[in-house]
Amino acid sequence: MTGIPDGAPIAVVAGRYRLRELVGTGGMGAVWRASDELLGREVALKQVRLADQQVADVALARERIMREARIAAALHHPHIVSIFDVVLEDGEPWLVLEFLPSRSMGSVLAERGTLPAVEVAAIGADVAAALAAAHAAGIVHRDVKPDNVLLSRPSAAGPLVKLTDFGIAHTAAAPALTATHVLTGTPAYFAPETARGEGTDSRSDVYSLGATLYAAVEGHPPFGTDPGNVLALLARIGRGGAPVPQRAGPLTDLLGSLTDDDPAARPTAAQAHAVLRRIADSGRPAATVVSPPIDPVRVGVQELDPVALPRREQRPRRGSRVAAAIAAAITVVAGLITAVVVTLPDGAPGGAGPSVPPAVTPPTETAGTAVIADVTTADPCSLVDLAALHPFGTASLDLRDDPFAGCSVKLERSDGSTATYALTFQNGLEIAQVTGGRREQEAGYTVISYDPVERYCDQHILLADGNAIQLAVWSQDGWTGSADMCEVTDAARAAVLARLAAQGIGVRAPAATSPLTGIPSCSLLTAEDLSVAIPNATPPRPRFADWGCDWASFTSTERVTLIYYRTLPLGAYLGTPTDIAGHPGLVLPQGGSCWVPFVQRSYTVAGSDGVEAVWLTYEGPGTDAELCQAATALATAAARRLPPPS
């Protein structure tokens, strides 16, 4: 016996990879399961048989495999097949890849015909996350299709999903034809612009993702396959007008957006991931639903006697209103919201950060005409009308208790009871997670509103650029009757809509004194930092202007939220004072989570002291001590990437 598997050209490749089993073949070569005899692990070897190619195509084939090696080596993501090496054997290149015992989604569909919509959403969410990571690295896959989606053996959490075959990927927009006029990619999953020969970019990948999911629920891609007449198929795709799917259920609207004829109207891969994850989680048993990350709220603030005053309660949860999602979503803690920064008299928060592209919204909704032209200068306080709130109590701006992102108003009644009204800008990724509620049209805008819960009420106004304004009112100290909260919210909404019509969103001068505003929050923690606290961490989810960021796990319940916060001096909180890499900080166990705020800058506003803080929340299983140990380690890693406190 030679020990060479049937069909194998050689027993050992590059002196160390022993071929064991042929697991797949294609037009340009074959994939083998092999043993790495040096490191003692299983790998997949992808062979490109140059001898099978036309002489004119040999150089192209060699370049393709080397391109795949370079591209895949640059990507590290739990839902992308990893590449370990590229070697030459008898002049032919072999890719050494991660081996995943799996089947392709294409083979599963060939066997089962179609898959349930919720199952497809879960698979699609992972593929979308992989594409989002590739697109963030400037890489376009260009051949997203069921055969390039690998599904491991199912487990309680579902199959492990990996996107593979970056062989025709490109690091910039590229035409569909090679120099030898050979069509690359799979025509049935082409976007209309690709079918017309206009090129391919990240938006074309999104269309192909939509066509792949369409095929999974319908049994065929939007325009069929028609292998006997590829030119006719390309002509149909190029004309556009993908048919509405009939079996997609909760995926119907999203598939319509993903396969929109206009590339600019499609969501990004990151947005698609957020919506798909929400749909997938909504169909799981309650015990397996993953909640959004918990944001920090003001707890234990002692404004008078630090001994006599008890710690304040958390703001109530919104329960079923908040769709379970890994993506950064609207807050679980009911009055806490992501917002843009308020102008402080001494030039506090302003700063730069990218706004997330528009969210996917049903085509029947309207979003007025107002837009946030520049997240660095949009002023949420320009939409606050204090006079409209005076019927409910004395209204005054509260400049010391908000995420960076906010404009907050304190309402105080004659009996001493108080409430808070907060106006927030949200980006498209956040608003994509807003589910439930009543959607009504007012003054040309879609308004999403909810019934009051535990002295809390909130509404959202959708803007024309895909961003949104959240209005939330809550009370923690005895304001009578939850309905009162929605009365305040209704008045606030009317005032906001009036100002949008009269003047639009105001502009403030950019502030230069805050070091945090120019530092993207998602840059403060690396994958290595997160690996000790979150298994299989998702890519970062930036909040509005990148002044907040969320990470979660693809496979478990741990999650991390990091928010730039403007707040009271930390001495007003009940917690354990802790040095966080030279920054004054606190450790606040919360039962199921631990909060670690630390100070970046102290300032005085309106005669009162305040601080700009980075507020990190770590949520997951474990004791308070275990959670706070992990949270402190993460906060320390983040603090080390910041300048010294000032």
C-alpha positions as CSV (number, residue, x, y, z in Angstrom):
1,M,0.0,0.0,0.0
2,T,1.2,3.5,-0.8
3,G,-0.9,5.2,1.7
4,I,-2.0,7.7,-1.0
5,P,-5.8,8.3,-1.1
6,D,-7.6,7.5,-4.4
7,G,-7.0,10.4,-6.8
8,A,-4.3,12.1,-4.7
9,P,-1.4,13.3,-6.8
10,I,1.1,12.7,-3.9
11,A,1.0,11.4,-0.3
12,V,2.6,14.3,1.5
13,V,2.6,18.0,0.4
14,A,5.5,20.2,1.2
15,G,7.0,17.6,3.4
16,R,4.5,18.0,6.2
17,Y,0.9,17.8,5.1
18,R,-0.3,14.2,4.6
19,L,-3.4,13.9,2.4
20,R,-6.2,11.9,4.1
21,E,-9.5,12.4,2.2
22,L,-10.8,14.2,-0.8
23,V,-13.6,16.4,0.4
24,G,-14.5,18.5,-2.6
25,T,-13.7,19.4,-6.2
26,G,-14.2,22.3,-8.5
27,G,-13.3,23.8,-11.8
28,M,-9.8,24.8,-10.7
29,G,-8.8,22.1,-8.3
30,A,-9.7,20.1,-5.2
31,V,-9.9,20.3,-1.5
32,W,-8.4,17.6,0.8
33,R,-8.5,16.8,4.5
34,A,-4.9,16.5,5.6
35,S,-2.8,16.1,8.7
36,D,-0.2,18.6,9.6
37,E,2.5,16.2,10.8
38,L,4.6,19.0,12.2
39,L,2.0,20.6,14.4
40,G,-0.3,17.6,14.8
41,R,-3.5,19.1,13.7
42,E,-6.1,18.6,10.9
43,V,-6.1,21.1,8.1
44,A,-7.7,21.5,4.7
45,L,-5.5,21.7,1.6
46,K,-6.8,23.5,-1.4
47,Q,-5.0,22.4,-4.6
48,V,-5.1,24.5,-7.7
49,R,-4.2,22.2,-10.7
50,L,-2.5,24.6,-13.1
51,A,-1.9,21.7,-15.4
52,D,-5.7,21.6,-16.0
53,Q,-5.7,25.2,-17.1
54,Q,-5.3,26.7,-20.6
55,V,-1.7,28.0,-21.1
56,A,-3.1,31.6,-21.2
57,D,-4.8,31.1,-17.9
58,V,-2.0,29.6,-15.9
59,A,-0.7,33.0,-14.7
60,L,-4.2,34.0,-13.9
61,A,-4.8,30.9,-11.9
62,R,-1.6,31.3,-10.0
63,E,-2.4,34.9,-9.2
64,R,-5.9,33.9,-8.1
65,I,-4.6,31.4,-5.5
66,M,-2.0,33.8,-4.2
67,R,-4.6,36.5,-4.0
68,E,-6.8,34.3,-2.0
69,A,-3.9,33.5,0.3
70,R,-3.0,37.2,0.8
71,I,-6.6,38.3,1.3
72,A,-7.7,35.4,3.7
73,A,-4.5,35.9,5.7
74,A,-5.5,39.5,6.3
75,L,-8.9,38.4,7.7
76,H,-9.3,37.0,11.2
77,H,-13.0,36.4,12.0
78,P,-14.9,33.6,13.7
79,H,-17.1,33.3,10.6
80,I,-14.4,33.3,8.0
81,V,-12.3,30.2,7.2
82,S,-8.8,30.9,8.4
83,I,-5.7,30.4,6.2
84,F,-2.5,29.1,7.8
85,D,-0.1,28.9,4.9
86,V,0.5,28.7,1.1
87,V,3.0,26.2,-0.2
88,L,4.2,25.0,-3.6
89,E,4.4,21.3,-4.7
90,D,5.7,20.5,-8.2
91,G,5.2,24.1,-9.1
92,E,1.5,24.1,-8.1
93,P,0.2,26.2,-5.2
94,W,-1.7,24.7,-2.3
95,L,-3.5,26.7,0.3
96,V,-3.4,25.4,3.9
97,L,-6.7,26.2,5.5
98,E,-8.6,25.7,8.7
99,F,-10.4,22.4,8.5
100,L,-14.1,22.5,9.5
101,P,-16.1,19.3,9.4
102,S,-19.0,20.7,7.5
103,R,-21.3,20.7,4.5
104,S,-21.9,23.6,2.3
105,M,-25.2,25.4,2.5
106,G,-25.6,24.5,-1.2
107,S,-25.4,20.8,-0.5
108,V,-27.9,21.2,2.4
109,L,-30.3,23.0,0.1
110,A,-29.9,20.3,-2.6
111,E,-31.0,17.8,0.0
112,R,-33.7,19.7,1.8
113,G,-34.9,22.1,-0.8
114,T,-35.6,25.0,1.5
115,L,-34.9,26.0,5.1
116,P,-37.1,27.7,7.7
117,A,-36.8,31.5,7.7
118,V,-35.5,31.8,11.3
119,E,-32.8,29.2,10.6
120,V,-31.9,31.1,7.4
121,A,-31.7,34.4,9.5
122,A,-29.3,32.8,11.9
123,I,-27.0,31.6,9.2
124,G,-27.3,34.9,7.3
125,A,-26.5,36.9,10.4
126,D,-23.1,35.1,10.7
127,V,-22.4,35.4,6.9
128,A,-23.3,39.1,7.1
129,A,-20.9,39.5,10.1
130,A,-18.1,37.9,8.1
131,L,-18.8,40.3,5.1
132,A,-18.9,43.3,7.4
133,A,-15.4,42.4,8.7
134,A,-14.2,41.9,5.1
135,H,-15.7,45.2,4.0
136,A,-14.2,47.0,6.9
137,A,-10.8,45.7,5.7
138,G,-11.5,47.0,2.2
139,I,-12.1,43.5,0.8
140,V,-15.0,42.5,-1.5
141,H,-15.7,38.8,-1.7
142,R,-17.4,38.8,-5.1
143,D,-18.7,35.3,-5.0
144,V,-21.2,35.0,-2.1
145,K,-23.4,32.0,-2.7
146,P,-24.7,28.9,-0.9
147,D,-21.7,26.8,-1.9
148,N,-19.3,29.2,-0.2
149,V,-21.2,29.1,3.1
150,L,-20.0,26.2,5.3
151,L,-22.2,24.7,8.0
152,S,-20.7,22.6,10.7
153,R,-22.5,19.8,12.5
154,P,-25.6,21.3,14.3
155,S,-25.3,21.8,18.1
156,A,-27.7,23.3,20.7
157,A,-26.6,26.7,19.5
158,G,-27.1,25.8,15.8
159,P,-24.3,25.2,13.2
160,L,-21.1,27.0,13.2
161,V,-21.2,29.1,10.0
162,K,-18.1,30.1,8.0
163,L,-17.7,32.0,4.8
164,T,-15.1,30.6,2.5
165,D,-13.4,31.0,-1.0
166,F,-12.0,34.4,-1.3
167,G,-10.3,33.3,-4.5
168,I,-11.9,36.0,-6.7
169,A,-12.1,38.6,-3.9
170,H,-10.6,42.0,-4.5
171,T,-9.4,44.8,-2.3
172,A,-11.3,47.4,-4.4
173,A,-14.2,47.6,-6.9
174,A,-13.4,45.3,-9.8
175,P,-15.1,44.3,-13.0
176,A,-16.9,41.0,-13.5
177,L,-14.6,39.9,-16.4
178,T,-11.0,39.0,-16.1
179,A,-8.3,40.1,-18.6
180,T,-9.1,36.9,-20.6
181,H,-12.8,37.7,-20.6
182,V,-13.7,34.8,-18.4
183,L,-16.7,35.5,-16.2
184,T,-15.8,35.2,-12.5
185,G,-18.3,34.6,-9.8
186,T,-21.6,32.7,-10.0
187,P,-24.1,34.5,-12.3
188,A,-27.3,33.5,-10.5
189,Y,-26.1,35.4,-7.4
190,F,-24.8,38.5,-9.3
191,A,-26.1,41.9,-8.4
192,P,-27.7,43.8,-11.3
193,E,-24.8,46.2,-11.7
194,T,-22.4,43.2,-11.9
195,A,-24.6,41.5,-14.5
196,R,-24.5,44.7,-16.6
197,G,-20.7,44.7,-16.4
198,E,-20.5,47.9,-14.3
199,G,-18.3,46.4,-11.6
200,T,-18.6,45.0,-8.1
201,D,-18.2,46.5,-4.7
202,S,-19.3,45.8,-1.1
203,R,-22.9,46.7,-2.0
204,S,-22.8,43.9,-4.7
205,D,-21.7,41.5,-2.0
206,V,-24.8,42.5,0.0
207,Y,-27.0,41.8,-3.0
208,S,-25.4,38.3,-3.3
209,L,-26.0,37.7,0.4
210,G,-29.7,38.6,-0.2
211,A,-29.8,36.3,-3.2
212,T,-28.2,33.5,-1.2
213,L,-30.8,33.8,1.7
214,Y,-33.6,34.2,-0.9
215,A,-32.5,30.8,-2.4
216,A,-32.4,29.3,1.1
217,V,-36.1,30.1,1.8
218,E,-37.5,29.9,-1.8
219,G,-35.4,27.0,-3.2
220,H,-33.9,29.1,-5.9
221,P,-32.2,32.5,-6.3
222,P,-34.3,35.5,-7.3
223,F,-34.0,35.0,-11.1
224,G,-33.4,31.2,-11.1
225,T,-30.3,29.6,-12.4
226,D,-30.8,28.8,-16.1
227,P,-27.4,27.1,-16.6
228,G,-28.2,26.5,-20.3
229,N,-28.4,30.2,-21.1
230,V,-26.2,32.3,-19.0
231,L,-26.5,35.4,-21.2
232,A,-30.3,35.3,-20.8
233,L,-29.9,34.9,-17.1
234,L,-27.6,37.9,-16.9
235,A,-30.0,40.0,-19.0
236,R,-32.8,39.2,-16.5
237,I,-30.7,40.1,-13.5
238,G,-29.4,43.2,-15.1
239,R,-32.9,44.5,-15.7
240,G,-33.6,44.2,-12.0
241,G,-36.9,43.8,-10.2
242,A,-36.3,40.8,-8.0
243,P,-39.6,39.0,-7.4
244,V,-41.0,39.3,-3.9
245,P,-40.3,36.0,-2.0
246,Q,-43.3,34.0,-1.0
247,R,-42.0,31.8,1.8
248,A,-39.7,34.3,3.6
249,G,-42.0,35.3,6.4
250,P,-40.1,37.7,8.7
251,L,-37.3,37.9,6.2
252,T,-39.5,39.3,3.4
253,D,-38.8,43.0,3.9
254,L,-35.1,42.6,4.5
255,L,-34.7,40.4,1.4
256,G,-36.4,43.1,-0.6
257,S,-33.9,45.7,0.8
258,L,-30.8,43.4,0.2
259,T,-31.8,42.7,-3.4
260,D,-32.8,46.3,-4.2
261,D,-31.8,47.3,-7.7
262,D,-30.2,50.5,-6.4
263,P,-26.9,49.7,-4.6
264,A,-27.2,52.8,-2.5
265,A,-30.6,51.7,-1.2
266,R,-29.2,48.4,0.2
267,P,-28.2,48.1,3.9
268,T,-24.6,47.6,4.7
269,A,-23.4,44.1,5.8
270,A,-23.2,45.4,9.4
271,Q,-26.8,46.6,9.3
272,A,-28.0,43.3,7.7
273,H,-26.2,41.4,10.4
274,A,-28.1,43.4,13.1
275,V,-31.5,42.8,11.5
276,L,-30.8,39.1,10.8
277,R,-29.7,38.5,14.3
278,R,-32.8,40.2,15.7
279,I,-35.0,38.0,13.5
280,A,-33.1,34.9,14.4
281,D,-33.2,35.6,18.1
282,S,-37.0,36.4,18.0
283,G,-37.6,32.8,16.8
284,R,-35.6,31.1,19.6
285,P,-36.9,29.8,22.9
286,A,-36.9,32.5,25.5
287,A,-34.0,30.8,27.4
288,T,-31.7,31.2,24.5
289,V,-32.5,34.8,23.6
290,V,-29.4,37.1,23.9
291,S,-30.3,40.5,25.3
292,P,-28.6,43.7,24.1
293,P,-25.7,45.0,26.2
294,I,-26.6,46.9,29.4
295,D,-25.6,50.5,29.3
296,P,-24.4,52.4,32.4
297,V,-27.0,54.5,34.3
298,R,-26.6,56.8,37.2
299,V,-26.8,54.6,40.2
300,G,-26.1,55.4,43.8
301,V,-25.8,59.1,43.3
302,Q,-25.6,60.8,46.6
303,E,-26.4,64.5,46.1
304,L,-26.9,65.3,49.7
305,D,-26.0,63.1,52.7
306,P,-23.9,60.2,51.4
307,V,-24.8,58.1,54.5
308,A,-28.5,58.8,54.6
309,L,-29.4,58.4,51.0
310,P,-30.0,54.9,49.6
311,R,-28.7,53.9,46.2
312,R,-31.1,54.8,43.5
313,E,-32.9,52.1,41.6
314,Q,-32.0,51.3,38.0
315,R,-34.2,52.6,35.3
316,P,-36.9,50.0,34.4
317,R,-36.3,47.5,31.6
318,R,-38.4,47.7,28.5
319,G,-38.8,43.9,28.3
320,S,-40.4,42.6,25.2
321,R,-40.0,45.9,23.3
322,V,-36.3,45.5,22.9
323,A,-35.5,42.8,20.4
324,A,-32.8,40.4,21.4
325,A,-29.7,41.2,19.4
326,I,-26.0,41.0,19.4
327,A,-25.7,44.3,17.6
328,A,-25.5,47.5,19.5
329,A,-29.1,48.2,20.1
330,I,-31.3,50.6,21.9
331,T,-30.8,50.4,25.6
332,V,-32.0,47.6,27.9
333,V,-32.1,50.0,30.8
334,A,-35.1,52.1,30.1
335,G,-34.0,55.7,30.2
336,L,-30.6,55.3,28.9
337,I,-30.0,56.3,25.4
338,T,-27.2,56.9,22.9
339,A,-26.9,60.5,21.9
340,V,-24.8,63.2,20.4
341,V,-22.9,65.5,22.8
342,V,-24.3,68.7,24.3
343,T,-22.3,71.9,24.0
344,L,-20.9,72.8,27.4
345,P,-19.9,76.4,28.2
346,D,-16.3,75.5,28.6
347,G,-16.1,73.6,25.3
348,A,-16.8,70.1,26.5
349,P,-17.7,67.2,24.2
350,G,-17.7,67.6,20.5
351,G,-15.6,65.6,18.1
352,A,-15.4,63.3,15.2
353,G,-16.7,59.9,14.4
354,P,-18.4,58.2,11.5
355,S,-22.1,57.9,11.4
356,V,-23.5,54.4,10.5
357,P,-25.3,54.3,7.2
358,P,-29.1,54.3,7.1
359,A,-31.1,51.5,8.7
360,V,-33.5,49.2,6.9
361,T,-37.0,50.6,7.3
362,P,-40.2,49.5,5.7
363,P,-40.9,51.3,2.5
364,T,-44.3,52.6,3.8
365,E,-42.6,54.7,6.4
366,T,-41.7,58.3,5.9
367,A,-38.7,60.2,7.4
368,G,-39.4,63.8,6.8
369,T,-36.5,65.9,5.3
370,A,-34.3,66.6,8.3
371,V,-30.8,65.0,8.3
372,I,-27.8,65.1,10.5
373,A,-25.3,66.6,8.1
374,D,-22.3,66.3,10.4
375,V,-22.2,64.2,13.6
376,T,-19.4,66.4,15.0
377,T,-21.6,69.6,15.0
378,A,-25.2,68.4,15.2
379,D,-26.7,69.9,18.3
380,P,-29.5,67.8,20.0
381,C,-30.2,70.6,22.5
382,S,-31.3,72.7,19.6
383,L,-34.4,70.5,19.4
384,V,-35.3,71.0,23.1
385,D,-37.9,73.5,24.0
386,L,-37.9,74.1,27.7
387,A,-41.0,76.3,27.5
388,A,-43.0,73.3,26.2
389,L,-42.1,71.3,29.3
390,H,-42.9,73.9,31.9
391,P,-46.5,72.8,32.3
392,F,-45.1,69.6,33.8
393,G,-42.7,71.2,36.2
394,T,-39.6,73.5,36.3
395,A,-37.5,72.5,33.3
396,S,-33.7,73.0,33.1
397,L,-30.9,71.5,31.1
398,D,-28.9,68.9,33.1
399,L,-25.4,69.0,31.7
400,R,-23.8,66.5,34.0
401,D,-25.7,63.2,33.6
402,D,-25.6,61.9,30.0
403,P,-23.8,59.6,27.7
404,F,-21.6,61.9,25.5
405,A,-24.3,61.6,23.2
406,G,-27.1,63.5,24.8
407,C,-29.2,66.4,25.8
408,S,-30.9,65.9,29.1
409,V,-33.6,68.0,30.9
410,K,-34.5,67.8,34.6
411,L,-38.1,68.4,35.5
412,E,-39.0,69.2,39.1
413,R,-42.5,69.5,40.5
414,S,-43.5,71.6,43.4
415,D,-43.7,68.5,45.6
416,G,-40.0,67.8,45.1
417,S,-40.5,64.8,42.8
418,T,-38.4,64.8,39.6
419,A,-38.3,63.3,36.1
420,T,-35.7,63.3,33.4
421,Y,-36.3,64.0,29.7
422,A,-33.5,62.9,27.4
423,L,-33.3,63.6,23.7
424,T,-30.9,61.3,21.7
425,F,-29.5,60.9,18.2
426,Q,-29.2,57.3,17.2
427,N,-27.5,55.9,14.1
428,G,-28.9,53.4,11.6
429,L,-27.4,50.4,13.3
430,E,-29.2,51.3,16.6
431,I,-32.5,52.2,15.0
432,A,-32.5,48.9,13.1
433,Q,-33.1,47.2,16.4
434,V,-36.2,49.2,17.3
435,T,-39.1,46.7,17.2
436,G,-42.7,46.8,18.2
437,G,-44.5,49.9,19.2
438,R,-47.0,51.9,17.2
439,R,-45.7,53.4,13.9
440,E,-47.6,56.6,13.0
441,Q,-47.1,59.4,10.6
442,E,-46.9,63.0,11.9
443,A,-45.6,66.1,10.2
444,G,-44.1,63.9,7.4
445,Y,-42.1,61.7,9.9
446,T,-42.6,58.2,11.1
447,V,-43.0,58.2,14.9
448,I,-42.6,55.0,16.8
449,S,-44.2,55.2,20.3
450,Y,-44.7,52.8,23.2
451,D,-47.1,52.5,26.1
452,P,-45.7,53.6,29.4
453,V,-43.9,51.1,31.6
454,E,-43.0,51.7,35.3
455,R,-42.8,55.5,35.1
456,Y,-41.0,55.4,31.7
457,C,-42.1,56.3,28.2
458,D,-40.2,56.7,25.0
459,Q,-40.7,57.5,21.3
460,H,-38.5,57.6,18.1
461,I,-38.6,60.0,15.2
462,L,-37.0,58.6,12.0
463,L,-34.9,61.0,10.0
464,A,-34.4,61.1,6.2
465,D,-30.7,60.0,6.5
466,G,-31.5,56.7,8.4
467,N,-30.6,58.2,11.7
468,A,-33.3,58.8,14.4
469,I,-34.1,60.9,17.4
470,Q,-35.1,59.1,20.6
471,L,-37.2,60.9,23.2
472,A,-37.4,59.3,26.6
473,V,-39.0,60.5,29.9
474,W,-38.6,58.6,33.2
475,S,-38.9,59.2,36.9
476,Q,-37.2,57.4,39.8
477,D,-38.4,59.1,42.9
478,G,-42.2,59.0,43.1
479,W,-43.5,61.1,40.2
480,T,-47.2,60.0,40.3
481,G,-48.6,57.8,37.5
482,S,-46.8,56.3,34.6
483,A,-49.2,58.0,32.1
484,D,-47.7,61.3,33.1
485,M,-44.4,60.2,31.5
486,C,-46.1,59.8,28.1
487,E,-47.8,63.1,28.4
488,V,-44.4,64.7,28.8
489,T,-43.1,62.7,25.9
490,D,-46.0,63.7,23.7
491,A,-45.3,67.4,24.4
492,A,-41.6,66.9,23.8
493,R,-42.3,65.2,20.5
494,A,-44.6,68.0,19.3
495,A,-41.9,70.6,20.2
496,V,-39.2,68.6,18.3
497,L,-41.3,68.2,15.2
498,A,-42.1,72.0,15.3
499,R,-38.4,72.8,15.5
500,L,-37.5,70.4,12.7
501,A,-40.0,72.1,10.5
502,A,-39.0,75.6,11.5
503,Q,-35.2,75.4,11.6
504,G,-34.0,71.8,11.2
505,I,-31.3,70.4,13.4
506,G,-29.1,73.1,14.9
507,V,-25.3,73.4,14.6
508,R,-22.9,74.0,17.4
509,A,-19.2,74.9,17.2
510,P,-16.9,71.9,17.4
511,A,-15.3,71.5,20.8
512,A,-11.6,70.9,21.0
513,T,-11.0,70.6,24.7
514,S,-12.2,67.0,25.1
515,P,-9.6,64.4,24.2
516,L,-12.3,61.6,24.0
517,T,-14.3,63.1,21.2
518,G,-11.6,62.5,18.6
519,I,-10.9,58.9,19.8
520,P,-13.2,56.2,18.4
521,S,-14.5,54.2,21.3
522,C,-14.3,51.0,19.3
523,S,-10.5,51.5,19.1
524,L,-10.0,51.2,22.8
525,L,-10.4,47.4,23.0
526,T,-8.7,44.9,20.7
527,A,-9.7,41.4,19.8
528,E,-6.9,40.2,22.1
529,D,-8.2,42.3,25.0
530,L,-11.7,40.9,24.5
531,S,-10.6,37.3,24.1
532,V,-10.1,36.8,27.9
533,A,-13.7,37.9,28.6
534,I,-15.8,37.1,25.5
535,P,-15.4,33.8,23.6
536,N,-15.8,34.3,19.9
537,A,-16.4,38.0,20.1
538,T,-18.3,39.8,17.4
539,P,-16.8,42.7,15.5
540,P,-17.3,46.0,17.3
541,R,-20.7,47.8,16.9
542,P,-20.1,51.6,16.9
543,R,-22.9,53.8,18.3
544,F,-23.7,57.3,17.1
545,A,-20.4,59.2,16.2
546,D,-18.4,56.3,17.7
547,W,-18.9,57.6,21.2
548,G,-20.0,54.2,22.3
549,C,-19.3,50.7,21.2
550,D,-20.7,47.2,21.9
551,W,-19.2,43.7,21.6
552,A,-20.9,40.4,22.2
553,S,-20.2,36.8,21.7
554,F,-21.4,34.7,18.7
555,T,-21.6,31.6,21.0
556,S,-22.4,32.7,24.6
557,T,-24.0,35.5,26.6
558,E,-21.0,37.7,27.6
559,R,-21.1,41.2,26.3
560,V,-19.2,44.5,26.8
561,T,-20.4,48.0,26.4
562,L,-18.1,51.0,26.4
563,I,-19.6,54.5,26.4
564,Y,-18.1,58.0,26.7
565,Y,-20.1,59.5,29.6
566,R,-20.6,63.0,31.0
567,T,-21.5,62.6,34.6
568,L,-21.1,63.7,38.2
569,P,-17.8,63.4,40.0
570,L,-17.4,59.7,40.7
571,G,-17.4,60.4,44.5
572,A,-21.2,60.7,44.1
573,Y,-21.5,57.0,43.3
574,L,-21.6,54.0,45.6
575,G,-18.7,51.9,44.4
576,T,-15.1,50.9,45.2
577,P,-12.6,53.6,44.2
578,T,-10.0,52.0,41.9
579,D,-7.0,53.2,39.9
580,I,-7.6,52.3,36.3
581,A,-4.2,52.7,34.6
582,G,-3.7,56.1,36.2
583,H,-7.3,57.2,35.8
584,P,-9.5,57.6,38.9
585,G,-12.2,55.0,38.6
586,L,-14.9,53.0,40.4
587,V,-15.9,49.3,40.4
588,L,-19.7,48.9,40.8
589,P,-21.1,45.3,40.9
590,Q,-24.7,45.1,39.7
591,G,-25.6,41.5,39.9
592,G,-25.2,39.8,36.5
593,S,-22.9,42.7,35.4
594,C,-20.2,45.0,36.6
595,W,-19.7,48.6,35.7
596,V,-16.3,50.3,35.7
597,P,-16.3,54.1,35.0
598,F,-13.0,56.0,35.0
599,V,-12.3,59.7,34.5
600,Q,-10.7,61.2,31.5
601,R,-11.3,64.9,32.2
602,S,-12.7,67.0,35.0
603,Y,-14.4,70.3,34.3
604,T,-16.7,72.9,35.7
605,V,-20.0,73.8,34.1
606,A,-22.6,76.3,35.3
607,G,-20.7,76.5,38.6
608,S,-20.8,72.7,39.2
609,D,-18.1,70.1,38.9
610,G,-18.4,67.3,36.3
611,V,-16.3,64.7,34.7
612,E,-16.0,63.1,31.3
613,A,-15.7,59.4,31.9
614,V,-15.3,56.2,30.0
615,W,-18.0,53.8,31.3
616,L,-17.4,50.1,30.7
617,T,-20.0,47.5,31.4
618,Y,-19.3,43.8,31.4
619,E,-22.2,41.4,31.5
620,G,-22.2,37.6,31.7
621,P,-22.3,34.5,33.9
622,G,-20.3,34.4,37.1
623,T,-20.1,35.9,40.5
624,D,-19.8,39.7,41.1
625,A,-16.2,39.2,41.9
626,E,-15.5,37.3,38.7
627,L,-17.5,39.8,36.6
628,C,-15.7,42.8,38.2
629,Q,-12.3,41.3,37.8
630,A,-12.9,40.9,34.0
631,A,-14.5,44.4,33.8
632,T,-11.5,46.0,35.6
633,A,-9.1,44.2,33.2
634,L,-11.0,45.4,30.2
635,A,-11.3,49.0,31.5
636,T,-7.5,49.0,32.3
637,A,-6.7,47.9,28.7
638,A,-8.9,50.7,27.4
639,A,-7.5,53.3,29.7
640,R,-3.9,52.5,28.6
641,R,-4.9,53.6,25.1
642,L,-6.0,57.0,26.3
643,P,-3.9,60.1,27.2
644,P,-3.4,60.8,30.9
645,P,-6.5,62.3,32.7
646,S,-6.7,66.1,32.9
